[in-house]
Amino acid sequence: MPERALLIRGGRVVAGDGSDPAPADVLIEGDRVGAVGEVDASGAQTVDAEGRLVVPGFVDAHAHAEGVVFDDDVQLALLRQGVTTVIGGQDGVSYAPGDGSFASEYFAAINGPHPAYRGDRVADLLATYDDRIRLRVAYLVPAGTVRHEVMGSARRPATEDERVRMARLVAEGVADGAVGLSTGLDYAPGIFADADEIAALCAPLAPAGLPYVTHMRGGYEDNSEVGVEEAARIGEIAGVPVHISHFHTRADEAARLMRLLDERGVPASFDAYPYTRGCSILAMTMLPPELNAMDPDAVVSLLADPSERDRLRREWFPRVARNPSLGPEWPDLLTLGHIAADEFGWAHGLTLAQIAERRGTDAIDAALDVLAAARLEANAIMAVRDQRPVEDLGRLIGHPAHMGGSDGIFIGSHPHPRARGTFASYLATYVCERGFLDWPAAVRHLSTAPAERFRLGDRGRILPGAIADIALVDPDAVRDAATYERPGLVAEGIDDVIVSGRPVLAGGRLTDETPGGGLRAARG
């Protein structure tokens, strides 16, 4: 028996190979699964899994935890959902390449600052996690950050030379172990990049079989076809798979658009979380793209100018009212989750309409005042006019191309509950209660498929030789506790989690083990 052996005894194993849950013991030797079945392992440390399912650790295919994952509370929130790997670098904006200053400022209300990274390659960022945390962090090269490194805040198409320089940075990131390329085409500077530019940046992905991951242009919901058409074109030109981030649209429309991609010969997948409300930086919807691309201090100066406010009121906010997701009811649909300004500390958890009422202003001035006071560092939970029912969300989540992704944001005193509840909600509502997924399909969606798509190595299965990232799930107790009113509550029903063969959550509490770190894409 190896010096470090662990035996999970008495559970039902969901192996990740499509088979039904079956009684079996799991022997872990070092960081790998050694045997599954009837195991004689005298001397091994034993974990009692009676009454529980033994599943491969879950992969959060869309996470914003790469800056805050060093926080024990964040690790606890993820592990209590069975998440053992998060994929960062989302929406085209994160720390590397470069010194991290662009993302730390622009996405301050989404990712926050990184406590240790100081530049300048993806390899340097991934190294900051090694042996310091309990779970794994994989990373997408963020195209917006790449563009900012080469072009600054330029609001124009890239030249051929600039495309070459950007593609070189992407290739460097892929060589360092990145698992794909991401864009955020509603954010600056991604909003200024056209499809040909993005396809050029995707070229280094093709030899490695890595995906293009996109927060699509033009909004989602009933406008999703615009973004999918552009993603299809990029996938065709670059010869890469496409993965659509946080695919907010009706289940029937998602299925139609997935067929469109298939008919065009583009391998495609998507993530979607089990909530109808979204969350992002407040400036994305409240300010036009040219202001989002500017230095925050310059924007604050503009917002102090009454004539600029009048211009925004005349020219921009009518467009906000025509936003297909929000419409003219937007003041009642945007709830503030984070405001980096002490004078607005009382406003967390309130809508812009409520803030305006308390201050005796209208919602436009309330929004602009919040942004100015916070130097744009504010995020908002965004409801939509047409709340989709559980049945529609269930059919979306049940689509074969779906993968688990929380889009979880941990920044703010009143965050979106998806950060602490997404994966438990999948299991409690969409598996146990409503049956949109059975357990083999759930493991496929939440573990096996993302491990394959993002080339995460021997993960996503409980078979001999697989990396021993494993969660124990009580199917009778698993549930999401976080709500829009109380978003800080952690999930229940997953009390034991193992990463690389070492217990990191035991009895619902964090252990002192730190076997996690940066996760590099597998080669070959």
ROKOLTOR-977826 format. One record per residue (C-alpha): residue in one letter; x, y, z. Coordinates in nm, 3 decimals. Example, Ala and Ser with C-alpha at 12.3 -4.5 7.8 and 13.67 -1.06 7.14 Angstrom:
ATOM   code         u         v         w
ATOM      A     1.230    -0.450     0.780
ATOM      S     1.367    -0.106     0.714
end
This chain:
ATOM   code         u         v         w
ATOM      M     0.000     0.000     0.000
ATOM      P     0.146     0.342    -0.095
ATOM      E     0.235     0.578     0.187
ATOM      R    -0.059     0.803     0.100
ATOM      A    -0.365     0.588     0.031
ATOM      L    -0.729     0.682     0.083
ATOM      L    -1.029     0.450     0.060
ATOM      I    -1.380     0.583    -0.007
ATOM      R    -1.602     0.305     0.118
ATOM      G    -1.972     0.233     0.090
ATOM      G    -2.086     0.490    -0.167
ATOM      R    -2.245     0.465    -0.508
ATOM      V    -2.002     0.570    -0.781
ATOM      V    -2.103     0.780    -1.081
ATOM      A    -1.798     0.705    -1.290
ATOM      G    -1.839     0.962    -1.569
ATOM      D    -1.849     0.696    -1.841
ATOM      G    -2.227     0.710    -1.883
ATOM      S    -2.301     0.420    -1.649
ATOM      D    -2.563     0.442    -1.374
ATOM      P    -2.460     0.493    -1.010
ATOM      A    -2.332     0.163    -0.875
ATOM      P    -2.209     0.050    -0.532
ATOM      A    -1.830     0.046    -0.525
ATOM      D    -1.534     0.140    -0.314
ATOM      V    -1.273     0.378    -0.454
ATOM      L    -0.907     0.338    -0.366
ATOM      I    -0.691     0.647    -0.415
ATOM      E    -0.316     0.604    -0.435
ATOM      G    -0.119     0.926    -0.437
ATOM      D    -0.306     1.172    -0.662
ATOM      R    -0.474     0.902    -0.877
ATOM      V    -0.759     0.657    -0.857
ATOM      G    -0.599     0.317    -0.801
ATOM      A    -0.902     0.087    -0.809
ATOM      V    -1.283     0.094    -0.823
ATOM      G    -1.498    -0.195    -0.700
ATOM      E    -1.438    -0.440    -0.418
ATOM      V    -1.111    -0.316    -0.278
ATOM      D    -0.889    -0.471    -0.012
ATOM      A    -0.698    -0.175     0.128
ATOM      S    -0.595    -0.246     0.482
ATOM      G    -0.401     0.041     0.627
ATOM      A    -0.557     0.306     0.404
ATOM      Q    -0.729     0.608     0.553
ATOM      T    -1.103     0.553     0.512
ATOM      V    -1.384     0.792     0.424
ATOM      D    -1.733     0.657     0.493
ATOM      A    -1.957     0.732     0.191
ATOM      E    -2.261     0.535     0.302
ATOM      G    -2.575     0.694     0.154
ATOM      R    -2.378     0.923    -0.072
ATOM      L    -2.285     0.943    -0.439
ATOM      V    -1.917     0.947    -0.529
ATOM      V    -1.873     1.175    -0.830
ATOM      P    -1.584     1.337    -1.019
ATOM      G    -1.516     1.689    -0.894
ATOM      F    -1.708     1.954    -1.084
ATOM      V    -1.555     2.203    -1.327
ATOM      D    -1.691     2.558    -1.322
ATOM      A    -1.654     2.642    -1.690
ATOM      H    -1.719     3.013    -1.632
ATOM      A    -1.578     3.151    -1.308
ATOM      H    -1.455     3.490    -1.187
ATOM      A    -1.257     3.352    -0.894
ATOM      E    -0.901     3.385    -1.019
ATOM      G    -0.830     3.687    -0.798
ATOM      V    -1.028     3.590    -0.486
ATOM      V    -0.962     3.215    -0.477
ATOM      F    -0.692     3.263    -0.213
ATOM      D    -0.970     3.356     0.034
ATOM      D    -1.077     3.060     0.249
ATOM      D    -1.441     3.171     0.233
ATOM      V    -1.433     3.155    -0.145
ATOM      Q    -1.271     2.812    -0.142
ATOM      L    -1.533     2.692     0.106
ATOM      A    -1.816     2.826    -0.112
ATOM      L    -1.682     2.641    -0.415
ATOM      L    -1.594     2.314    -0.244
ATOM      R    -1.931     2.297    -0.069
ATOM      Q    -2.075     2.280    -0.422
ATOM      G    -1.834     2.002    -0.525
ATOM      V    -1.633     2.236    -0.751
ATOM      T    -1.269     2.128    -0.772
ATOM      T    -1.163     2.329    -1.080
ATOM      V    -1.253     2.681    -1.190
ATOM      I    -1.180     2.828    -1.532
ATOM      G    -1.086     3.196    -1.516
ATOM      G    -0.980     3.451    -1.774
ATOM      Q    -1.341     3.497    -1.879
ATOM      D    -1.516     3.767    -2.082
ATOM      G    -1.194     3.882    -2.245
ATOM      V    -1.058     4.056    -1.934
ATOM      S    -0.820     3.924    -1.670
ATOM      Y    -0.469     3.970    -1.536
ATOM      A    -0.231     3.806    -1.785
ATOM      P    -0.063     3.883    -2.016
ATOM      G     0.076     4.210    -1.884
ATOM      D     0.116     4.342    -1.534
ATOM      G    -0.249     4.293    -1.435
ATOM      S    -0.328     4.663    -1.390
ATOM      F    -0.584     4.684    -1.673
ATOM      A    -0.805     4.405    -1.542
ATOM      S    -0.754     4.503    -1.179
ATOM      E    -0.907     4.842    -1.257
ATOM      Y    -1.162     4.767    -1.529
ATOM      F    -1.289     4.443    -1.372
ATOM      A    -1.236     4.557    -1.013
ATOM      A    -1.604     4.488    -0.941
ATOM      I    -1.592     4.144    -1.105
ATOM      N    -1.254     3.982    -1.040
ATOM      G    -1.099     4.225    -0.793
ATOM      P    -0.721     4.266    -0.771
ATOM      H    -0.487     3.968    -0.765
ATOM      P    -0.290     3.958    -0.436
ATOM      A     0.032     3.813    -0.580
ATOM      Y     0.054     3.841    -0.960
ATOM      R     0.276     4.118    -1.089
ATOM      G     0.328     4.001    -1.448
ATOM      D     0.381     3.931    -1.711
ATOM      R     0.288     3.592    -1.867
ATOM      V     0.013     3.336    -1.823
ATOM      A     0.279     3.104    -1.681
ATOM      D     0.354     3.358    -1.407
ATOM      L    -0.015     3.387    -1.320
ATOM      L    -0.071     3.011    -1.302
ATOM      A     0.234     2.975    -1.078
ATOM      T     0.077     3.205    -0.816
ATOM      Y    -0.177     2.931    -0.735
ATOM      D     0.058     2.636    -0.701
ATOM      D     0.049     2.473    -0.357
ATOM      R    -0.133     2.775    -0.210
ATOM      I    -0.499     2.677    -0.257
ATOM      R    -0.722     2.371    -0.225
ATOM      L    -0.861     2.357    -0.580
ATOM      R    -0.742     2.404    -0.936
ATOM      V    -0.747     2.720    -1.149
ATOM      A    -0.736     2.691    -1.528
ATOM      Y    -0.716     3.002    -1.744
ATOM      L    -0.832     3.136    -2.079
ATOM      V    -0.619     3.394    -2.258
ATOM      P    -0.840     3.706    -2.239
ATOM      A    -0.855     3.873    -2.581
ATOM      G    -0.950     4.213    -2.442
ATOM      T    -0.643     4.217    -2.221
ATOM      V    -0.430     4.108    -2.517
ATOM      R    -0.576     4.393    -2.726
ATOM      H    -0.511     4.642    -2.447
ATOM      E    -0.149     4.526    -2.422
ATOM      V    -0.094     4.595    -2.794
ATOM      M    -0.339     4.876    -2.874
ATOM      G    -0.423     5.040    -2.543
ATOM      S    -0.779     5.176    -2.542
ATOM      A    -0.791     5.234    -2.920
ATOM      R    -1.146     5.229    -3.056
ATOM      R    -1.062     5.115    -3.410
ATOM      P    -0.988     4.796    -3.603
ATOM      A    -0.646     4.644    -3.553
ATOM      T    -0.381     4.680    -3.821
ATOM      E    -0.219     4.370    -3.968
ATOM      D     0.093     4.429    -3.758
ATOM      E    -0.119     4.463    -3.442
ATOM      R    -0.301     4.138    -3.523
ATOM      V     0.031     3.961    -3.556
ATOM      R     0.153     4.098    -3.224
ATOM      M    -0.172     4.002    -3.050
ATOM      A    -0.166     3.651    -3.198
ATOM      R     0.189     3.615    -3.069
ATOM      L     0.071     3.692    -2.715
ATOM      V    -0.209     3.435    -2.751
ATOM      A     0.040     3.174    -2.874
ATOM      E     0.261     3.250    -2.575
ATOM      G    -0.036     3.199    -2.342
ATOM      V    -0.123     2.868    -2.507
ATOM      A     0.239     2.756    -2.467
ATOM      D     0.213     2.850    -2.099
ATOM      G    -0.087     2.621    -2.049
ATOM      A    -0.396     2.833    -2.120
ATOM      V    -0.708     2.630    -2.202
ATOM      G    -0.855     2.859    -2.471
ATOM      L    -0.919     3.221    -2.569
ATOM      S    -1.205     3.434    -2.435
ATOM      T    -1.376     3.746    -2.562
ATOM      G    -1.616     3.989    -2.398
ATOM      L    -1.782     4.167    -2.690
ATOM      D    -2.005     4.390    -2.478
ATOM      Y    -1.700     4.513    -2.284
ATOM      A    -1.419     4.747    -2.384
ATOM      P    -1.195     4.694    -2.568
ATOM      G    -1.349     4.375    -2.711
ATOM      I    -1.648     4.566    -2.841
ATOM      F    -1.418     4.738    -3.091
ATOM      A    -1.277     4.411    -3.235
ATOM      D    -1.431     4.264    -3.549
ATOM      A    -1.469     3.896    -3.638
ATOM      D    -1.161     3.884    -3.860
ATOM      E    -0.943     4.023    -3.583
ATOM      I    -1.077     3.770    -3.334
ATOM      A    -1.030     3.484    -3.580
ATOM      A    -0.665     3.585    -3.623
ATOM      L    -0.620     3.566    -3.246
ATOM      C    -0.781     3.219    -3.245
ATOM      A    -0.527     3.075    -3.489
ATOM      P    -0.286     2.953    -3.217
ATOM      L    -0.570     2.753    -3.057
ATOM      A    -0.627     2.520    -3.350
ATOM      P    -0.312     2.304    -3.327
ATOM      A    -0.383     2.246    -2.956
ATOM      G    -0.754     2.171    -3.008
ATOM      L    -0.854     2.449    -2.769
ATOM      P    -1.183     2.643    -2.784
ATOM      Y    -1.284     3.000    -2.858
ATOM      V    -1.500     3.111    -2.561
ATOM      T    -1.725     3.412    -2.610
ATOM      H    -1.942     3.653    -2.421
ATOM      M    -2.126     3.731    -2.742
ATOM      R    -2.184     4.068    -2.899
ATOM      G    -2.520     4.242    -2.899
ATOM      G    -2.686     4.095    -2.595
ATOM      Y    -2.848     3.756    -2.554
ATOM      E    -3.212     3.648    -2.510
ATOM      D    -3.407     3.711    -2.835
ATOM      N    -3.101     3.876    -2.994
ATOM      S    -2.874     3.573    -2.955
ATOM      E    -2.862     3.483    -3.323
ATOM      V    -2.649     3.792    -3.396
ATOM      G    -2.377     3.674    -3.160
ATOM      V    -2.399     3.310    -3.264
ATOM      E    -2.360     3.400    -3.632
ATOM      E    -2.043     3.593    -3.551
ATOM      A    -1.910     3.310    -3.332
ATOM      A    -1.981     3.060    -3.611
ATOM      R    -1.785     3.270    -3.859
ATOM      I    -1.488     3.293    -3.620
ATOM      G    -1.497     2.918    -3.559
ATOM      E    -1.508     2.849    -3.934
ATOM      I    -1.219     3.083    -4.017
ATOM      A    -0.994     2.967    -3.732
ATOM      G    -1.096     2.600    -3.736
ATOM      V    -1.164     2.589    -3.363
ATOM      P    -1.452     2.478    -3.138
ATOM      V    -1.680     2.750    -3.004
ATOM      H    -1.805     2.774    -2.646
ATOM      I    -2.076     3.032    -2.568
ATOM      S    -2.060     3.188    -2.223
ATOM      H    -2.369     3.224    -2.001
ATOM      F    -2.612     3.146    -2.282
ATOM      H    -2.920     3.343    -2.173
ATOM      T    -3.194     3.256    -2.417
ATOM      R    -3.502     3.039    -2.444
ATOM      A    -3.435     2.666    -2.458
ATOM      D    -3.593     2.628    -2.802
ATOM      E    -3.386     2.914    -2.940
ATOM      A    -3.067     2.770    -2.790
ATOM      A    -3.140     2.434    -2.949
ATOM      R    -3.200     2.601    -3.288
ATOM      L    -2.876     2.797    -3.266
ATOM      M    -2.678     2.491    -3.163
ATOM      R    -2.815     2.317    -3.472
ATOM      L    -2.704     2.616    -3.679
ATOM      L    -2.349     2.578    -3.551
ATOM      D    -2.357     2.204    -3.613
ATOM      E    -2.481     2.253    -3.970
ATOM      R    -2.190     2.492    -4.028
ATOM      G    -1.947     2.226    -3.907
ATOM      V    -1.844     2.417    -3.593
ATOM      P    -1.818     2.202    -3.277
ATOM      A    -2.002     2.400    -3.010
ATOM      S    -2.094     2.398    -2.644
ATOM      F    -2.223     2.649    -2.391
ATOM      D    -2.257     2.714    -2.022
ATOM      A    -2.571     2.846    -1.854
ATOM      Y    -2.643     2.897    -1.486
ATOM      P    -2.980     2.816    -1.325
ATOM      Y    -3.088     3.174    -1.255
ATOM      T    -3.284     3.426    -1.460
ATOM      R    -3.093     3.729    -1.332
ATOM      G    -2.744     3.824    -1.445
ATOM      C    -2.465     4.032    -1.292
ATOM      S    -2.198     4.256    -1.438
ATOM      I    -2.027     4.591    -1.398
ATOM      L    -2.280     4.873    -1.378
ATOM      A    -2.090     5.079    -1.635
ATOM      M    -2.148     4.822    -1.909
ATOM      T    -2.516     4.914    -1.932
ATOM      M    -2.515     5.266    -1.788
ATOM      L    -2.234     5.415    -2.001
ATOM      P    -2.160     5.402    -2.375
ATOM      P    -1.862     5.197    -2.501
ATOM      E    -1.638     5.500    -2.559
ATOM      L    -1.666     5.596    -2.190
ATOM      N    -1.606     5.237    -2.078
ATOM      A    -1.279     5.247    -2.272
ATOM      M    -1.156     5.560    -2.093
ATOM      D    -0.954     5.596    -1.776
ATOM      P    -1.193     5.601    -1.475
ATOM      D    -1.068     5.938    -1.352
ATOM      A    -1.141     6.092    -1.694
ATOM      V    -1.490     5.945    -1.685
ATOM      V    -1.549     6.079    -1.334
ATOM      S    -1.448     6.426    -1.458
ATOM      L    -1.692     6.398    -1.747
ATOM      L    -1.973     6.290    -1.516
ATOM      A    -1.916     6.606    -1.311
ATOM      D    -1.995     6.813    -1.620
ATOM      P    -2.369     6.896    -1.642
ATOM      S    -2.349     6.922    -2.021
ATOM      E    -2.208     6.569    -2.048
ATOM      R    -2.484     6.439    -1.825
ATOM      D    -2.738     6.612    -2.045
ATOM      R    -2.582     6.450    -2.351
ATOM      L    -2.598     6.104    -2.193
ATOM      R    -2.958     6.165    -2.090
ATOM      R    -3.051     6.264    -2.448
ATOM      E    -2.838     6.025    -2.651
ATOM      W    -2.750     5.720    -2.439
ATOM      F    -3.025     5.646    -2.192
ATOM      P    -3.296     5.615    -2.460
ATOM      R    -3.082     5.328    -2.594
ATOM      V    -3.069     5.177    -2.244
ATOM      A    -3.449     5.185    -2.240
ATOM      R    -3.450     4.995    -2.571
ATOM      N    -3.217     4.723    -2.438
ATOM      P    -3.400     4.400    -2.526
ATOM      S    -3.332     4.248    -2.183
ATOM      L    -3.406     4.552    -1.966
ATOM      G    -3.632     4.797    -2.147
ATOM      P    -3.779     5.111    -1.989
ATOM      E    -3.818     4.930    -1.656
ATOM      W    -3.439     4.923    -1.609
ATOM      P    -3.437     5.133    -1.286
ATOM      D    -3.639     4.858    -1.115
ATOM      L    -3.437     4.572    -1.265
ATOM      L    -3.083     4.671    -1.160
ATOM      T    -2.988     4.591    -0.798
ATOM      L    -2.653     4.713    -0.668
ATOM      G    -2.427     4.434    -0.545
ATOM      H    -2.103     4.627    -0.497
ATOM      I    -2.027     4.999    -0.473
ATOM      A    -1.671     5.101    -0.388
ATOM      A    -1.779     5.424    -0.219
ATOM      D    -1.846     5.463     0.153
ATOM      E    -2.116     5.725     0.094
ATOM      F    -2.322     5.461    -0.082
ATOM      G    -2.265     5.184     0.169
ATOM      W    -2.636     5.195     0.253
ATOM      A    -2.733     5.123    -0.109
ATOM      H    -2.613     4.763    -0.144
ATOM      G    -2.906     4.537    -0.222
ATOM      L    -3.127     4.823    -0.347
ATOM      T    -3.243     4.889    -0.700
ATOM      L    -3.153     5.209    -0.881
ATOM      A    -3.517     5.312    -0.851
ATOM      Q    -3.503     5.270    -0.473
ATOM      I    -3.172     5.458    -0.451
ATOM      A    -3.315     5.742    -0.658
ATOM      E    -3.626     5.762    -0.440
ATOM      R    -3.422     5.778    -0.120
ATOM      R    -3.199     6.051    -0.263
ATOM      G    -3.473     6.253    -0.428
ATOM      T    -3.328     6.220    -0.779
ATOM      D    -3.423     6.023    -1.086
ATOM      A    -3.265     5.686    -1.175
ATOM      I    -3.029     5.834    -1.435
ATOM      D    -2.868     6.068    -1.185
ATOM      A    -2.863     5.790    -0.927
ATOM      A    -2.672     5.562    -1.165
ATOM      L    -2.426     5.830    -1.271
ATOM      D    -2.371     5.945    -0.913
ATOM      V    -2.294     5.588    -0.801
ATOM      L    -2.048     5.541    -1.087
ATOM      A    -1.874     5.870    -1.018
ATOM      A    -1.845     5.809    -0.644
ATOM      A    -1.708     5.457    -0.699
ATOM      R    -1.472     5.548    -0.986
ATOM      L    -1.681     5.303    -1.192
ATOM      E    -1.614     5.019    -0.944
ATOM      A    -1.971     4.899    -0.905
ATOM      N    -2.159     4.588    -1.007
ATOM      A    -2.529     4.516    -1.040
ATOM      I    -2.757     4.215    -1.037
ATOM      M    -2.970     4.245    -1.350
ATOM      A    -3.322     4.110    -1.365
ATOM      V    -3.494     4.076    -1.701
ATOM      R    -3.845     4.169    -1.805
ATOM      D    -3.941     3.816    -1.903
ATOM      Q    -3.848     3.575    -1.626
ATOM      R    -3.808     3.228    -1.776
ATOM      P    -3.975     2.948    -1.581
ATOM      V    -3.790     2.652    -1.429
ATOM      E    -3.922     2.431    -1.708
ATOM      D    -3.748     2.640    -1.974
ATOM      L    -3.426     2.667    -1.773
ATOM      G    -3.439     2.292    -1.721
ATOM      R    -3.465     2.220    -2.092
ATOM      L    -3.175     2.461    -2.154
ATOM      I    -2.960     2.295    -1.888
ATOM      G    -3.060     1.953    -2.020
ATOM      H    -2.933     2.027    -2.372
ATOM      P    -2.644     1.792    -2.461
ATOM      A    -2.413     2.085    -2.537
ATOM      H    -2.461     2.241    -2.192
ATOM      M    -2.181     2.256    -1.935
ATOM      G    -2.189     2.386    -1.581
ATOM      G    -2.081     2.747    -1.535
ATOM      S    -2.168     2.981    -1.250
ATOM      D    -2.037     3.315    -1.381
ATOM      G    -1.988     3.356    -1.007
ATOM      I    -1.875     3.697    -0.881
ATOM      F    -1.759     3.713    -0.520
ATOM      I    -1.694     4.089    -0.511
ATOM      G    -1.947     4.293    -0.314
ATOM      S    -2.145     4.288     0.007
ATOM      H    -2.465     4.183    -0.174
ATOM      P    -2.348     3.958    -0.461
ATOM      H    -2.548     3.741    -0.695
ATOM      P    -2.630     3.406    -0.527
ATOM      R    -2.498     3.213    -0.827
ATOM      A    -2.143     3.225    -0.688
ATOM      R    -2.242     3.010    -0.390
ATOM      G    -2.539     2.822    -0.530
ATOM      T    -2.510     2.730    -0.897
ATOM      F    -2.381     2.374    -0.879
ATOM      A    -2.594     2.281    -0.581
ATOM      S    -2.895     2.421    -0.767
ATOM      Y    -2.817     2.205    -1.070
ATOM      L    -2.824     1.898    -0.846
ATOM      A    -3.112     1.987    -0.614
ATOM      T    -3.357     2.134    -0.863
ATOM      Y    -3.264     2.003    -1.206
ATOM      V    -3.152     1.650    -1.110
ATOM      C    -3.320     1.548    -0.785
ATOM      E    -3.643     1.749    -0.793
ATOM      R    -3.731     1.798    -1.161
ATOM      G    -3.534     1.526    -1.338
ATOM      F    -3.410     1.727    -1.635
ATOM      L    -3.079     1.544    -1.588
ATOM      D    -3.014     1.202    -1.437
ATOM      W    -2.695     1.146    -1.241
ATOM      P    -2.482     1.015    -1.530
ATOM      A    -2.588     1.313    -1.743
ATOM      A    -2.525     1.556    -1.457
ATOM      V    -2.169     1.428    -1.420
ATOM      R    -2.126     1.454    -1.795
ATOM      H    -2.242     1.818    -1.796
ATOM      L    -2.063     1.932    -1.482
ATOM      S    -1.738     1.737    -1.496
ATOM      T    -1.657     1.507    -1.787
ATOM      A    -1.756     1.733    -2.079
ATOM      P    -1.574     2.047    -1.958
ATOM      A    -1.267     1.840    -1.870
ATOM      E    -1.264     1.718    -2.230
ATOM      R    -1.349     2.049    -2.398
ATOM      F    -1.083     2.245    -2.208
ATOM      R    -0.824     1.963    -2.211
ATOM      L    -0.795     1.936    -1.834
ATOM      G    -0.613     1.605    -1.839
ATOM      D    -0.728     1.286    -1.668
ATOM      R    -1.018     1.450    -1.489
ATOM      G    -1.394     1.406    -1.507
ATOM      R    -1.406     1.031    -1.444
ATOM      I    -1.365     0.790    -1.155
ATOM      L    -1.171     0.517    -1.327
ATOM      P    -0.828     0.364    -1.251
ATOM      G    -0.558     0.611    -1.349
ATOM      A    -0.779     0.922    -1.333
ATOM      I    -0.678     1.223    -1.124
ATOM      A    -0.854     1.182    -0.789
ATOM      D    -1.065     1.499    -0.783
ATOM      I    -1.379     1.365    -0.615
ATOM      A    -1.688     1.496    -0.434
ATOM      L    -1.928     1.304    -0.210
ATOM      V    -2.288     1.413    -0.264
ATOM      D    -2.581     1.337    -0.037
ATOM      P    -2.869     1.330    -0.288
ATOM      D    -3.126     1.372    -0.012
ATOM      A    -2.959     1.679     0.139
ATOM      V    -2.790     1.868    -0.144
ATOM      R    -2.939     2.213    -0.196
ATOM      D    -2.845     2.572    -0.269
ATOM      A    -2.898     2.797     0.034
ATOM      A    -2.800     3.134    -0.119
ATOM      T    -3.087     3.356    -0.233
ATOM      Y    -3.115     3.704    -0.383
ATOM      E    -3.205     3.829    -0.033
ATOM      R    -2.933     3.625     0.149
ATOM      P    -2.664     3.563    -0.114
ATOM      G    -2.382     3.472     0.125
ATOM      L    -2.510     3.133     0.240
ATOM      V    -2.307     2.828     0.136
ATOM      A    -2.454     2.516    -0.020
ATOM      E    -2.549     2.206     0.174
ATOM      G    -2.521     1.834     0.111
ATOM      I    -2.158     1.810    -0.004
ATOM      D    -1.937     1.778     0.302
ATOM      D    -1.636     1.583     0.174
ATOM      V    -1.421     1.673    -0.127
ATOM      I    -1.087     1.535    -0.241
ATOM      V    -0.845     1.713    -0.475
ATOM      S    -0.546     1.529    -0.621
ATOM      G    -0.603     1.251    -0.371
ATOM      R    -0.601     1.471    -0.063
ATOM      P    -0.904     1.566     0.150
ATOM      V    -0.961     1.942     0.123
ATOM      L    -1.314     1.945     0.270
ATOM      A    -1.398     1.705     0.553
ATOM      G    -1.722     1.709     0.745
ATOM      G    -1.815     2.035     0.572
ATOM      R    -1.500     2.213     0.693
ATOM      L    -1.181     2.312     0.514
ATOM      T    -0.872     2.107     0.591
ATOM      D    -0.516     2.241     0.594
ATOM      E    -0.426     2.058     0.274
ATOM      T    -0.339     2.274    -0.030
ATOM      P    -0.292     2.033    -0.322
ATOM      G    -0.443     2.275    -0.573
ATOM      G    -0.279     2.523    -0.805
ATOM      G    -0.263     2.637    -1.163
ATOM      L    -0.399     2.383    -1.410
ATOM      R    -0.229     2.374    -1.749
ATOM      A    -0.393     2.234    -2.061
ATOM      A    -0.296     1.875    -2.134
ATOM      R    -0.079     1.818    -2.441
ATOM      G    -0.129     1.559    -2.710
end
